[in-house]
Amino acid sequence: MAHDSARVVFIMEAGTSLGRAVALEFARCSVTVGLGHSGVPSVPLLEIQEAVRSTGGNAFVVDGLDTTGEGGKGCFQQILDTARRLDFLVNLSVPTPEVTASQLRNYPGILLDRCATASEIIARHGENGAIVNQCMMASAYMDTPIESEVIALKMALVGATRALCIRYGGIGIRTHCLQTAMVDLPEIKAFVSDRALAAPVPLGRWATAEEVAKFIAFLALKGTYMSGSIVVLDGGLTAGMGAA
């Protein structure tokens, strides 16, 4: 359980290999880590909790995560009951083969309501709180059944992030959108297409989960005058394809 002076981050959809890396990175920064996941996680939350604790960090799990009703107020009440405060919210989005197109289409509205609830809570517990919305770029999902939905989701989260920045900046909440392209995650590799695997990234490799996690932690903890920002972490793909 967190002490009153400890900062607390809650990671939504934490039950992936990326969620594990993000949890460990925040723990290394002496932030208490809360873990939640809707559906069946690819990495068990209790396993991530134990990994954080094995490094000397502090972590807790919110079971039966439901963030859809009333902006997820029930979920956030569980967080407050356990940790007594909330400073940062990280929303991860790593579509897996089990994710449906309709789930991706509904996600932006759910996220907007969730972030609205979280912003009010974060503002009660000090200054300089932050929300980081991570989403995948379509390059990792080309030629898959959800390619179009991933494209639409990325653009929807740009709008949501900027709307939250304008609405909640006055109470000290910073918001960021981190767009990630080719990330070496088993959840992505499980159904990535041959064309995506062959795409020549200018830096010559895919990003690691740890690299993404470090950038998420930077935005939350260090980017103290950044807000409404859309940050691309893609190894240069936005600039163009690298040499084959």
C-alpha positions in Angstrom: 0.0 0.0 0.0 1.3 3.5 -0.8 2.3 6.0 1.8 0.6 9.4 1.6 3.7 11.0 0.2 4.4 8.4 -2.5 3.3 9.2 -6.0 1.0 6.7 -7.6 0.5 5.7 -11.3 -2.3 3.5 -12.5 -1.7 1.5 -15.7 -4.8 0.6 -17.7 -4.5 -2.5 -19.9 -1.4 -3.4 -18.0 -1.6 -7.1 -18.7 0.8 -7.2 -21.6 4.6 -7.4 -22.0 4.5 -3.6 -22.6 2.5 -3.2 -19.4 5.1 -5.2 -17.5 7.9 -2.9 -18.8 6.0 0.2 -18.0 5.3 -1.0 -14.4 9.0 -1.8 -13.8 10.1 1.6 -15.2 7.8 3.5 -12.9 8.8 1.4 -10.0 12.5 2.2 -10.7 11.4 5.9 -10.4 10.0 5.2 -6.9 6.4 5.5 -8.0 3.8 3.1 -6.6 2.3 1.1 -9.5 -1.4 0.1 -9.8 -2.3 -2.5 -12.4 -5.6 -3.1 -14.1 -6.7 -5.0 -17.3 -10.1 -5.6 -18.9 -10.5 -9.0 -20.4 -7.9 -11.7 -20.2 -4.3 -10.4 -19.9 -1.5 -12.0 -21.9 0.7 -11.4 -18.9 -1.0 -12.1 -15.5 -1.2 -9.0 -13.4 -0.1 -10.9 -10.3 3.1 -11.9 -12.2 3.8 -8.2 -13.0 3.0 -7.3 -9.4 5.6 -9.8 -8.1 8.2 -8.6 -10.7 7.8 -5.0 -9.3 8.0 -6.2 -5.7 11.1 -8.2 -6.5 12.9 -5.0 -7.4 11.9 -3.4 -4.1 9.0 -1.5 -5.7 5.4 -1.2 -4.6 2.5 -2.5 -6.7 -1.2 -3.4 -6.3 -3.8 -5.0 -8.6 -7.4 -3.8 -9.2 -9.4 -6.9 -9.9 -12.5 -7.1 -12.1 -11.6 -3.9 -13.9 -14.6 -2.1 -15.3 -13.9 1.4 -16.6 -17.0 1.8 -18.7 -19.7 2.8 -16.2 -19.8 6.5 -15.1 -16.3 7.2 -16.4 -14.9 4.2 -14.5 -15.7 5.7 -11.1 -15.9 2.3 -9.5 -12.4 1.5 -10.7 -11.0 4.7 -9.5 -12.6 4.3 -6.1 -10.8 1.0 -5.8 -7.5 2.8 -6.6 -8.2 5.4 -3.9 -9.2 2.8 -1.3 -5.9 1.0 -1.9 -3.4 3.8 -2.6 -5.2 6.8 -1.2 -4.2 9.0 -4.1 -3.5 9.1 -7.8 -0.9 11.2 -9.7 -0.6 9.6 -13.1 -2.8 7.6 -15.5 -1.3 5.5 -18.3 -3.6 4.1 -20.9 -2.0 1.4 -23.0 -3.4 0.1 -26.2 -1.7 -3.0 -27.7 -4.4 -4.7 -29.9 -4.0 -8.5 -29.8 -5.6 -11.1 -32.1 -8.5 -11.4 -29.6 -9.5 -7.7 -29.9 -12.5 -7.0 -32.1 -13.0 -4.1 -34.5 -16.0 -2.9 -32.5 -13.9 -2.8 -29.3 -11.4 -0.5 -31.0 -14.2 1.7 -32.4 -15.7 2.1 -28.9 -12.4 2.7 -27.1 -11.9 6.5 -27.7 -15.2 7.3 -26.0 -14.5 5.1 -23.1 -11.0 6.6 -22.8 -12.4 10.2 -22.8 -14.8 9.5 -20.0 -12.1 7.6 -18.0 -9.6 10.5 -18.4 -12.2 13.0 -17.3 -12.9 11.1 -14.1 -9.1 10.6 -13.5 -8.3 14.2 -14.1 -10.6 15.4 -11.3 -9.0 12.8 -8.9 -5.4 13.5 -9.9 -6.0 17.3 -9.4 -6.9 16.7 -5.7 -3.5 15.1 -4.9 -1.0 17.7 -5.9 0.3 19.6 -8.9 1.7 18.4 -12.1 -0.3 15.2 -12.6 -0.3 13.6 -16.0 -2.2 11.3 -18.4 -0.3 9.4 -21.1 -2.3 7.8 -23.9 -0.3 5.2 -25.8 -1.5 3.8 -29.1 -0.1 1.8 -31.9 0.5 3.1 -35.4 -1.0 1.1 -38.3 2.4 0.1 -39.7 2.5 -2.8 -37.2 -0.9 -3.9 -38.2 -0.8 -3.7 -42.0 -2.7 -6.4 -43.8 -4.5 -7.5 -40.6 -8.3 -7.4 -40.1 -8.0 -4.5 -37.7 -5.7 -2.3 -39.8 -8.4 0.3 -40.6 -9.6 0.5 -37.0 -6.0 1.0 -35.7 -5.6 4.0 -38.1 -8.9 5.5 -36.9 -8.0 4.9 -33.3 -4.7 6.7 -33.6 -6.4 9.8 -35.0 -9.2 9.6 -32.4 -6.7 9.6 -29.6 -5.0 12.7 -31.0 -8.3 14.5 -30.7 -9.0 13.1 -27.3 -5.6 14.0 -26.0 -5.9 17.6 -27.2 -9.4 18.0 -25.9 -8.3 16.8 -22.4 -5.3 19.2 -22.5 -7.6 22.2 -23.1 -10.3 21.1 -20.6 -8.1 20.1 -17.7 -4.9 22.0 -18.1 -6.2 24.7 -15.9 -6.3 22.3 -12.9 -2.7 21.2 -13.6 -3.3 18.0 -15.6 -0.8 17.4 -18.5 -1.9 15.0 -21.3 0.2 13.3 -23.9 -0.4 10.9 -26.8 2.5 8.5 -27.6 2.2 6.8 -30.9 4.4 3.7 -31.3 5.1 1.8 -34.5 7.1 -1.4 -34.7 7.5 -2.6 -31.1 9.0 -6.0 -30.4 6.2 -7.5 -28.4 4.9 -11.0 -28.5 1.3 -9.7 -28.6 2.1 -8.0 -31.9 4.3 -10.7 -33.3 1.5 -13.2 -32.7 -0.4 -11.9 -35.8 1.9 -9.5 -37.6 1.9 -9.8 -41.4 4.9 -10.8 -43.5 4.8 -7.3 -45.1 5.1 -5.6 -41.7 7.9 -7.9 -40.7 9.8 -7.0 -43.9 9.2 -3.2 -43.6 12.7 -1.6 -43.5 12.7 0.7 -40.4 15.3 3.4 -40.9 17.0 2.6 -37.6 17.2 -1.0 -38.7 15.3 -2.6 -35.8 12.0 -2.6 -33.9 11.7 -0.8 -30.6 11.9 -2.7 -27.3 9.2 -2.6 -24.7 11.7 -1.0 -22.3 12.4 1.9 -24.7 8.7 2.6 -24.9 8.3 2.3 -21.2 11.1 4.8 -20.5 9.5 7.4 -22.8 6.1 7.0 -21.1 7.7 7.5 -17.8 9.6 10.6 -19.1 6.3 12.1 -20.4 4.6 11.5 -17.0 7.4 12.5 -14.7 9.8 14.8 -16.5 7.8 16.5 -19.3 6.5 19.2 -16.9 5.8 21.8 -19.5 4.6 19.5 -22.2 0.8 19.0 -22.7 -1.4 18.2 -25.6 1.6 16.8 -27.3 1.5 14.0 -29.9 4.9 12.2 -29.8 5.9 9.6 -32.4 8.3 6.8 -31.5 8.7 4.9 -34.7 12.4 4.5 -35.5 12.1 6.9 -38.4 9.2 5.3 -40.3 7.2 8.5 -40.5 10.1 10.0 -42.4 10.1 7.0 -44.8 11.2 3.5 -45.3 14.9 2.7 -44.7 17.2 1.0 -47.1 16.1 -2.6 -47.7 
